[in-house]
Amino acid sequence: MDISIVIPLLNEDESLPELHDWIVKVMDENKFSYEIFFVDDGSKDKSWEIIEALAAKNAAVKGIQFRRNYGKSAALNVGFAETQGDVVFTMDADLQDSPDELPELYKRVVEEGFDIISGWKKKRYDPITKTIPTKLFNAATRYISGIKLNDFNCGLKAYRSDVVKNIEVYGEMHRYIPVIAKWAGFTRIGEQVVQHRARKYGVTKFGLERFINGFLDLLSIFFVGKFGKKPMHFFGVLGTLSFVAGFVIAFWLVVEKAIAIYHNESKNLVADNPLFYAGLACMIIGVQLFTAGFLGELLSRNNQDRNNYSIAKKTY
């Protein structure tokens, strides 16, 4: 199969028929074999009834319904697990992503060898309360991840199938799929300017709290991707540095006191010096960090996924 399209949705019953017809038109014009996964993330409107009707008239349509709202990441993760296409697309259900972009994105993945092509909505039709936080979010993500994308949060993306089969998306991680993929070894990540359409139906699900949660998730991805299988390399180093710094401070204060005693000079007690408590705090924090690293290693070694790695090719 050429293409799988995963479309997470929440209360988008008005846009689904139009989106379906538009996708089918593009697929038929380009003679693609395809499947469409509509993942209903706990909608309260008639979205599921419409998905069932679409599936009844088009065998390429497949619906997945959650019992409650779990979030976009959960919807994508479940959809990815079911896909069979060589190239997997994600797009939003609100008609702000254009299916006309799919053939060119498909071509770039298949012919140019990209692992991921991420859409860039260079010209947006969003309010300033959304565009400014988005720019800040993208700048922070570029800096931390080292991936030079202008629009991490664009819902329209194309992936080689083995990318989505080798990553796990949860929490608010959907906006960081390129980062997750990079840590899994998929480094050929490109970008393409795509059309952004004004919302035609329904209301946006955007909220500023998404940026707070998203930034925390970015830090989590960075830490887990770099130190997930070797937590002692992070906590152990910090703990050792902190303990050594505290020990040096305490040792110097003791030596200074001994020198004063040797020269019969008046000197306050070591415990009266504020630096003593700073050094003591550093040593305690160092021990705690080292212990955290040790416990992390124990958990990592007993994790059944410890030796799960992203394998590119085999000769057998």
C-alpha positions in Angstrom: 0.0 0.0 0.0 1.3 3.5 -0.9 -0.2 5.8 1.7 -1.7 5.7 5.2 -3.3 8.8 6.5 -3.9 9.2 10.3 -6.4 11.9 11.3 -7.0 12.5 15.0 -10.1 14.4 15.7 -12.3 15.8 18.5 -15.8 17.1 17.7 -15.2 17.8 14.0 -18.4 16.3 12.6 -19.0 19.2 10.2 -15.7 18.9 8.4 -15.3 15.1 8.1 -17.4 14.5 4.9 -15.7 17.3 3.1 -12.2 16.2 4.2 -12.9 12.6 3.2 -14.1 13.6 -0.3 -11.2 15.9 -0.8 -8.7 13.1 0.2 -10.3 10.6 -2.0 -10.2 13.0 -5.0 -6.5 13.5 -4.5 -5.8 9.8 -4.0 -7.8 8.8 -7.1 -6.2 11.5 -9.3 -2.7 10.3 -8.4 -3.7 6.6 -8.5 -2.5 5.9 -5.0 -3.5 2.9 -3.0 -4.4 4.2 0.4 -6.1 3.9 3.8 -7.6 6.6 6.0 -7.6 6.2 9.8 -10.0 8.5 11.6 -9.2 8.4 15.3 -12.1 9.8 17.3 -10.6 11.1 20.6 -13.8 11.0 22.6 -16.0 13.3 20.6 -19.3 14.4 22.0 -20.9 15.3 18.7 -21.8 13.1 15.7 -18.2 12.5 14.6 -18.3 8.8 15.1 -21.6 8.3 13.3 -20.2 10.1 10.3 -17.0 8.0 10.4 -19.1 4.8 10.4 -21.1 6.1 7.5 -17.9 7.0 5.6 -16.4 3.5 6.3 -19.6 1.9 5.1 -19.3 3.5 1.6 -15.5 3.5 1.3 -13.5 0.4 2.4 -10.3 2.5 2.6 -11.8 4.3 5.6 -11.1 2.8 9.0 -12.3 4.3 12.3 -11.0 4.1 15.8 -13.0 5.5 18.7 -11.7 6.2 22.2 -14.1 5.8 25.1 -13.0 9.2 26.4 -10.6 12.1 25.4 -7.0 10.9 25.8 -5.3 13.6 23.7 -3.8 13.9 20.2 -0.6 12.0 21.0 -2.6 8.9 22.1 -4.7 9.1 18.9 -1.6 9.3 16.7 0.1 6.4 18.6 -2.8 4.1 18.2 -3.2 5.1 14.5 0.5 4.6 13.8 0.3 1.0 15.1 -2.5 0.2 12.6 -1.0 1.7 9.5 0.2 -0.5 6.6 1.3 2.2 4.0 4.8 2.8 2.8 4.4 6.5 3.7 2.3 7.6 6.7 0.7 11.0 6.8 -0.7 12.9 9.7 -3.1 15.8 9.2 -5.7 17.6 11.2 -9.5 17.1 10.7 -10.4 20.8 10.7 -9.7 21.4 7.0 -6.8 23.8 7.8 -4.4 21.2 6.2 -4.8 20.8 2.4 -4.8 17.2 1.0 -3.5 18.7 -2.2 -0.1 18.8 -0.5 0.1 15.0 -0.1 1.4 14.0 -3.5 4.4 16.3 -3.3 5.2 15.2 0.3 4.9 11.6 -0.8 7.4 12.2 -3.6 9.9 13.8 -1.3 9.9 10.8 1.1 10.0 8.2 -1.6 12.3 9.7 -4.2 14.5 12.0 -2.1 14.9 9.5 0.8 13.7 11.6 3.7 12.6 10.0 6.9 10.2 12.8 7.7 8.9 15.8 5.8 7.3 18.3 8.1 4.9 20.9 6.9 5.7 24.6 7.5 2.7 26.9 7.6 4.7 30.0 6.7 1.6 32.1 6.2 -0.9 31.4 9.0 -4.5 32.5 9.6 -4.3 32.2 13.4 -4.8 35.0 16.0 -1.8 36.7 17.4 -2.4 35.0 20.8 -1.5 31.8 19.0 1.2 32.8 16.5 3.5 34.6 19.0 3.6 31.7 21.5 4.1 29.3 18.6 7.1 31.2 17.3 8.7 31.2 20.8 7.9 27.5 21.2 9.5 26.7 17.8 12.6 28.7 18.6 13.1 26.9 22.0 12.6 23.5 20.3 15.1 24.3 17.6 17.7 25.3 20.1 17.3 22.3 22.4 16.8 19.6 19.7 19.2 20.9 17.1 16.6 20.2 14.4 16.2 23.2 12.0 12.5 23.2 11.5 10.4 26.3 11.5 7.1 24.7 12.4 7.3 21.7 14.8 3.6 21.8 15.6 2.3 21.6 12.0 -0.2 18.7 11.9 0.6 17.9 8.3 3.7 15.6 8.2 4.9 12.6 6.1 6.9 9.7 7.5 8.5 6.6 6.2 6.6 3.7 7.7 9.5 2.4 9.8 9.7 5.8 11.5 6.2 5.5 13.1 6.7 1.9 13.8 9.9 2.6 15.9 8.7 5.5 18.1 6.2 5.9 20.9 4.1 9.1 21.2 2.4 10.0 24.5 1.5 12.9 26.7 1.9 16.1 24.6 4.7 14.5 22.6 2.9 14.7 19.2 4.5 18.1 18.5 7.9 16.6 19.1 7.7 13.6 16.8 10.7 14.9 14.7 12.7 15.1 18.0 11.6 11.6 19.1 12.5 10.3 15.6 15.9 11.9 15.7 16.8 10.2 19.0 15.6 6.9 17.5 18.2 7.4 14.7 16.0 8.9 11.9 18.0 12.0 11.0 16.9 12.8 7.5 14.3 15.3 8.4 13.1 17.9 5.9 10.6 20.7 5.7 8.2 22.0 3.1 6.1 25.1 3.0 2.4 24.1 3.0 -0.9 25.9 2.7 -2.6 26.9 5.9 -6.3 27.4 5.5 -8.6 29.4 7.8 -10.8 27.2 10.0 -14.1 26.6 8.3 -16.1 24.7 10.9 -16.0 24.3 14.7 -13.7 25.9 17.2 -10.0 25.7 18.0 -8.8 23.3 20.8 -5.8 25.6 21.3 -4.9 26.7 24.9 -1.9 28.4 26.3 -1.5 25.6 28.9 -0.4 23.4 25.9 2.9 25.4 25.7 3.7 25.0 29.3 3.0 21.2 29.2 4.8 21.1 25.8 8.0 22.7 27.1 8.1 20.2 30.0 7.6 17.4 27.6 10.5 18.7 25.4 12.8 18.6 28.5 11.6 15.0 29.1 12.3 13.9 25.6 15.7 15.5 25.7 16.6 13.8 28.9 15.1 10.4 28.1 16.6 10.4 24.6 20.1 11.2 25.9 20.2 9.5 29.3 17.2 7.1 29.3 19.4 4.0 29.1 22.3 5.4 31.2 20.8 7.7 34.0 24.0 7.4 36.1 25.9 9.3 33.4 23.7 12.3 34.2 23.0 12.1 37.9 26.3 10.5 38.8 28.3 13.3 37.1 26.3 16.0 38.7 26.3 14.3 42.1 30.1 13.8 42.0 30.7 17.4 41.0 28.4 18.6 43.8 29.9 16.4 46.4 33.5 17.2 45.5 32.7 21.0 45.5 31.2 20.6 49.0 34.1 18.5 50.3 36.6 21.0 49.0 34.8 23.9 50.8 34.6 22.0 54.0 38.2 20.8 53.8 39.5 24.3 53.1 37.6 25.7 56.2 39.1 22.9 58.4 42.6 23.6 57.0 42.1 27.4 57.5 41.0 26.7 61.1 44.0 24.4 61.7 46.4 27.1 60.4 44.9 29.7 62.7 45.3 27.4 65.7 48.9 26.7 64.7 49.7 30.4 64.7 47.7 31.0 67.9 45.3 33.2 66.0 41.7 33.8 67.1 39.3 32.1 64.7 35.6 31.5 64.8 34.4 27.9 64.8 34.1 26.2 61.4 30.4 25.7 62.1 30.0 29.4 62.5 31.0 30.1 58.9 28.1 30.2 56.4 30.4 28.5 53.8 30.5 25.4 56.0 26.7 25.0 55.5 27.0 25.7 51.8 29.6 22.9 51.5 27.5 20.6 53.7 24.5 21.2 51.4 26.6 20.5 48.3 27.7 17.2 49.8 24.2 16.2 50.7 22.8 17.1 47.3 25.7 15.2 45.7 24.9 12.1 47.6 21.2 12.5 46.7 22.0 12.9 43.0 24.3 9.9 43.0 21.6 7.9 44.7 19.1 9.0 42.1 21.4 7.8 39.4 21.9 4.5 41.1 18.2 4.0 41.5 17.7 5.0 37.9 20.2 2.4 36.8 18.4 -0.3 38.8 15.1 0.6 37.1 16.7 0.8 33.7 18.4 -2.6 34.0 15.0 -4.2 35.0 13.1 -2.4 32.2 12.0 -4.9 29.6 12.6 -2.3 26.9 16.2 -1.7 27.9 17.6 -3.5 24.9 15.1 -2.4 22.4 16.9 -0.5 19.7 15.9 1.0 16.3 17.4 -1.3 13.7 17.9 0.1 10.2 18.6 -3.1 8.2 19.4 -6.8 8.4 20.9 -9.2 5.9 18.8 -12.1 6.9 
